[in-house]
Amino acid sequence: MKLLTRTHMSQRRLMEILRVIESASTPVGARAISDTLSNRGYDLGERAVRYNLKILDELGFTKKKGYSGRVITPLGSRELADALIDDRIGFVNTRIEEYMYRSSFDPHSCQGLVIANTSIIDKTDSDRVLDILARAFDEGYGISRRVLILDEGEMLSTQVVPAGSIGMVTVCSMTMDGILMKKGIPVLTSFAGLVRIKDKQPVEFTDLIAYAGSSLDPVKIFMGGRVTSVSNAISRGSGRVLANVREVPLAAAGYALDILEASRCAGFGGLIKVGGPAEPILGCPVAAGKIGIAFYAGVNGAVAAEEMGAGIKTLPISMLVDYSRMADLS
């Protein structure tokens, strides 16, 4: 029995549960799945998740691993790859919009939920990674000096931090989109790409991927392709770093600038440029009637650490976190 024979809403629930299980590196239980779905905008309680897990077990798409939770089977992976192709197109933008809607950070009060990236770090490399993150922010390539550190055994998004590791939560640049949305400004996250840095100054986008119509996070694609040189940009002033561009209506430009200034005063960095009407941002196109706003990606510090050989695995745009739980890098 295929998922495609079920109603659309049931399809979506089952597919989202499969996505959560597949993205976890360890078996995941109903409570963790429910929490993750809630962060993604799906109101599905633990009891409902258990019911849907029984269906997935019967279909052969998941299986129990003792009392630890479920893992996805090869059949489930194939179903996830093949089913609902049309539904997956634009999935990344939909997920970003859900996170933006559910975020609540206010730059004036410095309170609320921020969109976050998560990393698993080998404990032996933790001090070095945190130092690199601080340097990345000091050089302007990060969003915030705030991080949340979780010890082994604690829950990080959909997984438990493994033994011998720490979990790290950093602020994602999409938080800025959420701030603009919450202030009533329509915002479209349009492109992600690589910015060439020369003499510590951004020169141009050398590669771009549009978020619209994408079933994979463009930032994650660039990270997986190992085409960055963030560590060189930090240490030598020249390299290629991750960034993204969002568009807002020209009529809201003045208000948007006020919000960006408030965010800067709240300690948020990473702003590259605010363009004029339909003005390309470092070569990235901007639609008529809009202005473009470019920010460096919040994962740049983690990417630099990986480039330098640190044991770190990073997942962008992976959870919401209360800003008050985060602390400044020392």
Disulfide bonds with the S-S distance in Angstrom:
none
